[in-house]
Each structure stands twice: as structure tokens, then as C-alpha cells.
Amino acid sequence: MQWNDRQAVLFDLAARKFYIFGMVLWPQDVFYMAVILIISAYGLFLFTALAGRLFCGYACPQTVYTEIFMWIERKVEGDRVARIRLDEEPWSFRKFRIKATKHILWIAVAWWTGSTFIGYFAPIRELGSDLINFELGPWQWFWIIFYSVATWGNAGFLREAVCKYMCPYARFQSVMVDSDTFVVTYDKIRGEPRGGRSRKVDHHELGLGDCIDCTVCVQVCPTGIDIRNGLQYMCIGCGACIDACDQIMDKMNYPKGLIRYTSENGMLEGLDNKQARKRLFKPRVYVYLTLLAFFIIAFLASVAMRTPLRMDIMRDRGALGREVPGGLIENVYRVQIINMTEEPLDLEITAQGKDLEKVRVRAGDSDNAVVKIAPFANEWVPLVVQVPLEEVKPGLYDLQLKAETLESEGLDLKAEEKTSFFVPN
């Protein structure tokens, strides 16, 4: 997506600029990145307290790419029974063709993923052209290949092992989940005792619950757990077992929901979803909501009040103050001006001091103090400030520099910074 002749989202590490639609973040804006991370963390805490590992089941890249790879595998090799049969077959041209097709498609998706991922750090259109012509730099090649191999390996082979053994979120989610959190739950009151039976018989007369012990819920679980044994840390909350169990319930003419999203207390006490949801909002959830709202409001307010023009001043330490022809005392500064707008700016720099009169300002080698700053630019401008010698005595004077857009610009932007003016003996 293009945004004013540039990529809408671009993390330009070389130029140390993050472009996010109409906003540009500089190294000085690390505060915003910290607040975004805090908002993300509290959002994750809130969703976990309400609905367990909701992020893992529906938004985690590992889950999403694993589902894509498994879908390709099912389309190429068939269902679970067909895949097992294929794996047990001796190698033949047919088996090689099927396996090769699957891996070619996997590699294509992984390569597309790696290329688009790097496109967040380099302009994607230029990257695509360089990729086609094999003109990428060594680091671009490295990261595309690295991310592609990681995607191919994690989604194609490791799959649930990443969730079970490598992801730290699975380990600490238990401290954010309680017995009133909505999670994937097996209704053991309704389902036990489990056992096989014919669809035509009344299982209640046999003393059986609704669970026919078909183990389909275990077979479809991406992490291979048995949800009937209770909530386990490996459960990612994807709901695959719910869909599979509902299909079995339909075939048996039993009510759906033997496995469903509800809380442990809701299941044990026979509460409906409306009653169970009322118990979700505990003091901890309100704390998460309050903190999340506070940081979101603070972030939006800070962005709204963000000044698109910044200025910083450094003195020339080699010549703090000197007398120049014409009876003038001169101080030299290096002024850093950051233009955060998408337009070039013509700025006039002025100076004033409490005990200083007839202050003259020159920018670089010019005779005036007007400078032109490119869009999204960070430029250093040499600045000369002069004061008539007869107007001052030796000492250190407070000085304030101001950069302001010219009236012809149609913008009212300004930045001010304090420094000092030194008059030698």
C-alpha cells in the first residue's frame, strides 16, 4: 500500500525512521514504541483473563501458518488415513510426485512469507524488482532465506512442538486464568461415563454419558492433548476439538456442546453462557481494562500533541566566542532540525536574549537565517550568532533560538530551544 508516494508501513533501519501511514517515528520517539508494547501486553493479559489463549488459537503466526501448511497437506496428500497409508508405502514415482508437490507448495508459501516480511524493512517494490533480477544485497538474501526456512520448518515439521516446548506464553498463562475464564471445556457431567454404543440405543439406560469415546477430539487437536482430562497448558484454545465433537454429536442425534467454550465453574454449576459471562468481570479484569484504557488514551493524546518540528543545539566547542571584523562578537552553533512532516519547510531562525540587543543570525555561508528542510529530514545547520561588541560586557548570556515557518508556507510550525551566548574578555 502506498501513502503519499511511499510505502505506508516501512521500518527503515538504515535511515532510523519508522513510517506508519502518516506518522514517522524517530529514535527520539522510543517512548511511543514502549507504550505500544505496554498496550499490547495489557491487551494480551486482558484477553487471556477473559478467554484463555485466544491469541494462540486464532492470531498467533505459528498457528496461522501451521493451518495453511496443513491445508496444503490435506489437499495434496488427502485426509489423515490417506497420509498414513502414503507414508507406509515404499518409495515410488507416485509417492515422490505427491511429496515433492507438497514441499514445493510449502516452500513457495515460505518464500513468499520471507519476502513480504523483509518488505517491511525495505521498500517492497524495489525489493521485488531486485529479487527477480537477483540483485539483492547479502543481508537481504540472508534474512529472506532465514525467515523462509524458519517458516517452512516451524509450520511444516515442528508445528505443535513450538507451542508445547518453545513458546513461553504457554508456561505463564496459568497465572492469568482462573475457574471463571472462558476456555475450551469438556462437560464431564454430561459426557461421563464415556463408552461406545449404537446410535439406535438409549445410552442413558446403559448408564453412559454422551461421550462415545471416539477420540476424534484427540485426533484433531494440533497439540495432541485429550481435553477430556481437563484444561492443560498445551491447549491453545483453537476450538478444533469443539467442531469435531459437534459433528459426532450431530451423527448421534445428541445436543451439541459436549465440548464448548465456557468456564469451569459454569460447567460444574450448569450455568448458561450469559450467567457464566457475568462472572468474568472480576477486579483483576477491571484493573487490566483501566490500565489499558489509560495507556491508549495517553498514547493517542501524545500523538495528537506531537510537535512535527524539533530543534536541538550544540555549541562549537572549538570557538566558544570570538571577535570578528566589524566590531562584532560571534558564537557558532550546530543546530539539528527535524522535519516530521511530509512537506519541505522553509524556516527562519531568529535569536533573542534578555540582555542582548541587535542580535544577528546567519545560517551557514548565507547572509540570512532562512533554511530549507526536506520532508522527513534530520539536518544539521551551522548557525552564526553575532552581537555588537559595544552592546555587551564579558560573560555568559542566556539565548533563545526559534525556528519558525515563513508565512508563505501556509503552515504555522515553530520550535524553540535555549542555549547560551559567550562574550570573552
VEXGUTI-853155 format. One line per field, with one value per residue (C-alpha): x, y, z; residue in one letter. Coordinates in Angstrom, 3 decimals, always signed. Each point is the difference from the previous one (the first is absolute). Example, Ala and Ser with C-alpha at 12.3 -4.5 7.8 and 13.67 -1.06 7.14 Angstrom:
BEGIN
x c(+12.300;+1.370);
y c(-4.500;+3.440);
z c(+7.800;-0.660);
rest c(A;S);
This chain:
BEGIN
x c(+0.000;+1.308;-0.363;+0.968;+2.459;+1.580;-0.726;-2.701;+1.801;+3.796;+2.577;+3.043;+2.780;+2.769;-1.573;-1.233;-3.589;-3.221;-2.743;-3.499;-2.491;+0.109;+2.230;+3.779;+1.815;+3.611;+2.513;-1.172;-3.489;+0.946;-2.614;-2.755;+1.410;+0.131;-3.632;-1.085;+1.699;-1.673;-3.411;+0.622;+0.992;-3.056;-2.225;+1.426;-0.502;-3.608;-0.888;+1.664;-1.940;-3.245;+0.486;+3.270;+2.410;-2.206;+3.028;+1.713;-2.990;-0.964;+2.717;+3.417;+2.128;+1.078;-3.632;-0.972;+2.882;-0.394;-3.648;+1.023;+2.622;-2.399;-2.656;+2.525;+0.942;-3.639;-0.617;+3.106;+0.226;-3.585;-1.505;+1.761;-0.595;+1.275;+3.117;+0.809;-0.471;+2.251;+2.751;-0.061;+0.294;+3.425;+1.517;-1.377;-0.386;-3.543;+1.121;+2.935;-2.298;-2.498;+2.672;+1.895;-3.177;-0.771;+3.472;+0.145;-3.247;+1.288;+3.235;-1.934;-2.129;+3.072;+1.927;-2.932;-0.149;+3.720;-0.105;-3.022;+1.466;+3.186;-2.298;-0.758;+3.671;+0.741;-2.360;-1.909;-0.173;+3.752;+0.502;-2.194;+1.872;+3.393;-1.212;-1.067;+3.322;+2.088;+1.382;-0.697;+2.676;+1.506;-2.053;-3.229;+0.761;+0.884;-3.196;-2.312;+1.555;+0.132;-3.652;-1.100;+1.842;-1.383;-3.558;+0.454;+1.492;-2.300;-3.297;+0.842;+1.821;+0.165;-3.603;-1.448;+3.470;+0.560;-3.118;+0.822;+3.725;+1.239;-2.707;+0.277;-3.605;-1.262;+1.952;-1.223;-3.585;-1.110;+0.572;-2.514;-2.709;-2.421;-3.070;-2.246;+2.040;-1.627;+2.125;-0.528;-1.754;-1.208;-3.329;+0.887;-3.341;-1.806;+2.657;+0.986;+0.088;+1.210;-0.257;-0.943;-3.605;-2.361;-1.784;-3.335;+0.207;-0.814;+3.429;-1.539;-1.491;+3.525;+1.270;+2.166;+0.548;-0.023;+3.703;+0.349;+3.787;+0.733;+3.205;-0.672;+0.598;+3.497;+0.705;-0.811;+1.792;+3.108;+1.893;-1.289;-1.592;-3.157;-2.262;-2.157;+2.733;-0.546;+1.694;+3.726;+2.657;+0.587;-3.569;+0.160;-3.765;-0.412;-3.355;+0.826;-1.255;-3.271;-0.740;+0.942;-2.110;-3.012;+0.133;-0.048;-2.883;-1.961;+0.563;-1.136;-3.003;+1.308;+0.000;+3.114;+2.311;+1.504;+3.252;-0.542;+1.308;-1.064;+1.527;+0.753;-2.420;-2.628;+0.281;-0.072;-2.928;-1.966;+0.048;-0.930;+2.409;-1.724;+0.267;+3.591;+1.035;-1.172;+2.692;+2.769;+0.201;+1.985;+2.186;+3.031;-1.804;-1.040;+3.620;+1.121;-2.762;+0.897;+3.717;-0.639;-2.348;+2.485;+2.913;-2.121;-1.288;+3.511;+1.396;-2.683;+0.300;+3.779;-0.229;-2.604;+2.189;+3.210;+1.998;+0.930;+3.006;+2.888;+3.220;+3.125;+3.113;+3.671;+2.653;+3.205;+2.412;+2.998;-1.039;-2.366;+0.129;+2.222;+0.294;-0.358;+0.511;-2.734;+0.034;-2.036;+0.097;-0.781;-1.127;-0.310;-2.588;-1.043;-3.782;-1.786;-3.404;-2.399;-2.879;-2.628;-2.458;-0.440;+0.729;+3.277;+0.211;+1.548;+0.958;+1.272;+2.213;-0.027;+1.777;-0.742;+1.455;-1.028;+3.128;+0.905;-0.992;+0.521;+0.517;+0.830;-0.370;+1.510;-0.514;+3.133;+1.635;-3.166;-0.755;-3.329;-1.415;-2.421;+0.549;-1.828;-0.658;-1.121;-3.012;+0.679;+3.554;+2.452;+2.501;+2.839;+0.290;+3.078;-1.264;+1.868;-1.345;+1.577;-0.441;+1.621;+2.956;-1.012;-3.373;+1.335;+2.451;+2.122;-2.027;-2.571;-3.445;-3.205;-1.048;-3.118;-0.067;-3.272;-0.628;-3.295;-1.635;-0.266;-3.443;+0.103;+0.122;-3.596;+1.071;+0.392;+2.795;+2.705;+2.588;+1.932;+3.116;+2.098;+3.777;+2.601;+2.044;+3.579;+1.864;+3.747;+2.106);
y c(+0.000;+3.438;+3.078;+3.330;-1.585;-2.272;-3.325;+0.347;-2.151;-0.045;-0.553;+1.657;-1.119;+1.524;+3.465;-0.629;+0.875;-1.961;+1.018;-0.951;+1.553;+3.746;-0.273;-0.261;-1.246;+1.002;-1.352;+2.782;-1.533;-3.226;+1.013;-0.768;-3.454;-0.712;+1.073;-2.166;-3.008;+0.770;+0.260;-3.318;-1.666;+1.211;-0.919;-3.520;-0.183;+1.157;-2.470;-2.827;+0.819;+0.007;-2.821;-1.815;-0.455;+1.753;+1.556;-3.376;-1.675;+2.666;+2.649;-1.502;-0.196;-3.526;-1.142;+1.844;-1.336;-3.498;+0.039;+1.159;-2.739;-2.660;+1.129;-0.409;-3.412;-1.142;+1.219;-1.734;-3.193;-0.489;-0.514;-1.495;-3.615;+0.665;+1.727;-2.901;-2.441;+2.105;+0.168;-3.781;-0.615;-0.775;+2.799;+0.216;+2.667;+0.712;+0.457;+2.177;+2.156;+0.556;+0.754;+2.278;+1.911;+0.556;+1.280;+2.215;+1.653;+0.288;+1.599;+2.396;+1.174;+0.223;+1.983;+2.358;+0.452;+0.753;+2.468;+1.896;+0.060;+1.668;+2.380;+1.684;+0.999;+0.791;+1.521;-3.010;+1.157;+0.486;-3.244;-1.895;+1.400;-0.797;-3.475;-0.789;+1.280;-1.646;+3.380;-0.235;+0.813;-2.714;+0.978;+0.013;-3.470;-1.214;+1.191;-1.148;-3.474;-0.107;+0.967;-2.310;-2.978;+0.849;+0.110;-3.248;-1.791;+1.354;-0.282;-3.114;-2.176;+1.387;+1.222;-0.614;-0.608;+3.763;+0.573;-2.776;+0.450;+3.283;+2.598;+1.624;+1.199;-3.524;-0.109;+3.171;+0.094;-2.053;+2.979;+2.046;-2.662;-0.947;-2.204;+2.735;+0.574;-1.126;-2.822;-3.165;-2.253;-3.592;-0.424;-3.016;+0.083;-0.588;-2.116;-2.503;-2.900;-0.239;-3.068;-1.313;-0.722;-0.299;+3.116;-1.839;-0.862;+2.223;+0.550;+1.246;-3.458;-1.389;+2.423;+1.890;+3.687;+1.773;-0.626;-3.059;-0.134;+0.347;+2.036;+2.283;+2.976;-1.328;-0.739;+3.530;+1.782;+1.721;-0.571;-3.557;+0.417;-1.652;+2.856;-2.510;-0.140;+3.673;+3.241;-0.420;+2.600;-1.417;+0.909;+2.994;+0.588;-0.481;-1.782;-2.814;-2.565;+1.939;-0.188;-3.687;-0.927;+1.951;-2.019;-3.240;+1.281;+0.757;-3.540;-1.437;+2.374;+1.393;+3.696;+1.913;+1.561;-3.015;+1.879;+3.754;+3.388;+0.532;+0.332;-2.828;+1.400;+0.507;-3.639;-1.369;+2.190;-0.409;+3.710;+1.239;+2.273;+3.188;-0.959;-1.189;+3.227;+2.075;-1.639;+1.011;+3.588;-0.266;+2.737;-1.251;+0.435;+3.538;+0.785;-1.240;+2.023;+3.150;-0.264;-0.842;+2.969;+2.301;-0.948;+0.174;+3.470;+1.135;-1.316;+1.660;+3.284;-0.034;-0.667;+2.759;+2.535;-1.155;+2.888;-0.669;+2.326;-0.510;+1.822;-0.782;+2.140;-0.843;+2.657;+0.040;-0.938;+1.049;+3.674;+0.938;+3.689;+2.204;+3.549;+0.439;+3.016;+2.576;+0.228;-3.156;-2.890;-3.290;-3.378;-3.063;-2.749;-3.216;-0.187;-3.298;+0.490;-2.905;+0.400;-2.659;+1.199;-1.263;+3.446;+1.936;+2.902;+3.453;+1.074;+3.288;-0.224;+2.928;+0.614;+2.126;+0.420;+1.873;+2.176;-0.210;+2.557;+0.275;-3.744;-1.163;-3.587;-1.655;-3.565;-1.538;+2.159;+1.929;+3.556;-0.919;-2.551;-1.759;-3.732;-2.602;-3.388;-2.953;-2.169;-2.532;+1.363;+0.312;+2.712;+1.767;+3.718;+2.096;+3.186;+3.216;+2.452;+3.466;+2.869;+3.481;+0.134;+3.364;-1.448;-2.712;-0.611;-3.141;-2.882;-2.663;+1.018;-1.996;-0.378;-1.464;-1.212;-0.416;-1.707;+1.020;-0.630;+2.955;+1.483;-1.103;-3.649;+0.016;-1.957;+1.305;-2.127;+1.046;-1.469;+1.756;-0.973;+1.747;+0.347;+2.551;+2.777;+0.440;+3.330;-0.407;+2.502);
z c(+0.000;-0.962;+2.176;-1.592;-2.458;+2.587;+1.628;+2.653;+2.591;-0.208;+2.737;-1.561;+2.336;-2.118;+0.175;+3.568;-0.878;+0.453;-2.442;+1.164;-2.417;+0.711;+3.056;+0.083;+3.098;+0.634;+2.538;+2.317;-0.115;+1.767;+2.581;-2.504;-0.717;+3.734;+0.435;-2.960;+1.610;+3.341;-1.699;-1.778;+3.278;+1.914;-2.940;+0.107;+3.777;-0.373;-2.750;+1.919;+3.172;-1.994;-2.499;+0.640;-2.886;-2.525;-1.705;-0.346;-1.587;-2.528;-0.493;+0.762;-3.202;+0.961;+0.124;-3.184;-2.086;+1.413;-1.091;-3.494;-0.292;+1.302;-2.487;-2.832;+1.385;+0.063;-3.543;-1.379;+2.078;+1.145;+3.443;+3.015;-1.035;-3.532;+1.339;+2.325;-2.863;-2.247;+2.641;+0.385;-3.743;-1.499;-2.047;-3.530;-2.668;+1.239;+3.597;-1.079;-2.154;+2.829;+2.609;-2.386;-0.872;+3.668;+0.820;-3.087;+1.097;+3.572;-1.181;-2.256;+2.938;+2.258;-2.636;-0.481;+3.777;+0.271;-2.894;+1.306;+3.513;-1.274;-1.894;+3.315;+0.270;-3.664;-2.592;-1.292;-3.627;-0.245;+1.904;-2.447;-2.992;+1.553;+0.929;-3.560;-1.382;+2.757;+1.080;+3.732;+2.536;+2.240;+3.053;-1.978;-1.357;+3.490;+1.674;-2.789;+0.039;+3.815;+0.448;-2.822;+1.500;+3.456;-1.371;-1.949;+3.009;+2.705;-1.897;-1.984;+2.531;+3.560;+0.051;+3.478;+1.463;-0.192;+2.128;+2.477;+0.532;-1.485;+0.647;+3.470;-0.078;+0.635;+3.258;+1.656;-1.295;+3.018;+2.304;-2.044;-0.327;+2.764;+0.316;-1.442;-3.169;-3.243;-1.410;-2.038;+2.521;-0.059;+1.791;+2.107;+1.828;-3.268;-1.718;+2.711;+0.220;-3.575;-2.196;-3.416;-0.925;-2.941;-1.151;+0.275;+3.710;+2.959;+1.549;+3.247;+0.581;-0.413;+2.621;-2.514;-0.568;-3.358;-0.726;-2.259;+0.548;-3.726;+0.744;-2.977;+2.295;+0.705;-3.664;-1.197;+2.861;-1.416;+3.264;+0.458;+3.430;+1.303;+1.061;+1.896;+2.641;+0.809;-1.052;-0.654;-0.671;-3.517;-1.081;-2.354;-0.012;-3.751;+0.345;-2.459;+2.521;+0.359;-3.731;-0.169;+3.026;-1.279;-3.224;+2.005;+2.131;-3.188;-1.263;+3.333;+0.197;+3.298;+0.930;-1.010;+2.549;+1.735;-0.547;-0.091;+1.033;+3.591;+3.443;+2.382;+2.566;-2.697;-1.021;+3.559;+1.056;-3.226;-0.866;-3.451;-1.881;+1.131;+3.665;-0.407;-1.762;+2.953;+2.134;-2.377;+1.179;+3.188;+1.561;-1.920;-3.334;+0.940;+0.887;-3.430;-1.692;+1.937;-0.732;-3.644;-0.419;+1.760;-2.250;-3.171;+0.916;+0.970;-3.280;-2.136;+1.900;-0.346;-3.744;-0.415;+1.836;-1.665;-1.448;-3.637;+0.240;+2.413;+0.640;+1.997;+0.465;+0.442;+0.548;-2.005;+2.789;-2.087;+0.100;+2.814;-0.826;-2.157;-1.250;-3.745;-2.282;+0.241;+3.784;+0.489;+2.476;-1.707;+1.342;-2.243;+0.528;-1.690;-0.120;-0.611;-1.625;-0.455;-2.450;+0.756;-2.626;-3.553;-1.456;-0.425;+2.440;-0.401;+3.509;+1.338;+3.063;+2.411;+3.294;+3.019;+3.453;+3.109;+0.123;-3.671;-2.624;-3.754;-0.323;-3.534;-1.221;-3.081;-1.135;-1.522;-2.684;-0.839;+1.027;+1.565;+2.409;-2.348;-0.448;-2.079;+1.622;-2.117;+0.972;+2.758;+0.236;+2.862;-0.953;+1.764;-0.741;+0.939;+1.632;+0.742;+2.604;+0.207;+2.464;-0.161;+2.385;+1.492;+1.015;+2.331;+2.811;+0.492;+1.398;-0.793;-1.238;-0.393;-3.619;-1.550;-3.599;-1.852;-3.344;-1.584;-3.360;-2.361;-0.551;-3.647;+1.116;+1.178;+3.094;+3.520;+1.419;+2.378;+2.315;+2.758;+1.899;+2.648;-0.091;+1.081;-1.628;+1.191;-0.065;+0.681;+1.920);
rest c(M;Q;W;N;D;R;Q;A;V;L;F;D;L;A;A;R;K;F;Y;I;F;G;M;V;L;W;P;Q;D;V;F;Y;M;A;V;I;L;I;I;S;A;Y;G;L;F;L;F;T;A;L;A;G;R;L;F;C;G;Y;A;C;P;Q;T;V;Y;T;E;I;F;M;W;I;E;R;K;V;E;G;D;R;V;A;R;I;R;L;D;E;E;P;W;S;F;R;K;F;R;I;K;A;T;K;H;I;L;W;I;A;V;A;W;W;T;G;S;T;F;I;G;Y;F;A;P;I;R;E;L;G;S;D;L;I;N;F;E;L;G;P;W;Q;W;F;W;I;I;F;Y;S;V;A;T;W;G;N;A;G;F;L;R;E;A;V;C;K;Y;M;C;P;Y;A;R;F;Q;S;V;M;V;D;S;D;T;F;V;V;T;Y;D;K;I;R;G;E;P;R;G;G;R;S;R;K;V;D;H;H;E;L;G;L;G;D;C;I;D;C;T;V;C;V;Q;V;C;P;T;G;I;D;I;R;N;G;L;Q;Y;M;C;I;G;C;G;A;C;I;D;A;C;D;Q;I;M;D;K;M;N;Y;P;K;G;L;I;R;Y;T;S;E;N;G;M;L;E;G;L;D;N;K;Q;A;R;K;R;L;F;K;P;R;V;Y;V;Y;L;T;L;L;A;F;F;I;I;A;F;L;A;S;V;A;M;R;T;P;L;R;M;D;I;M;R;D;R;G;A;L;G;R;E;V;P;G;G;L;I;E;N;V;Y;R;V;Q;I;I;N;M;T;E;E;P;L;D;L;E;I;T;A;Q;G;K;D;L;E;K;V;R;V;R;A;G;D;S;D;N;A;V;V;K;I;A;P;F;A;N;E;W;V;P;L;V;V;Q;V;P;L;E;E;V;K;P;G;L;Y;D;L;Q;L;K;A;E;T;L;E;S;E;G;L;D;L;K;A;E;E;K;T;S;F;F;V;P;N);
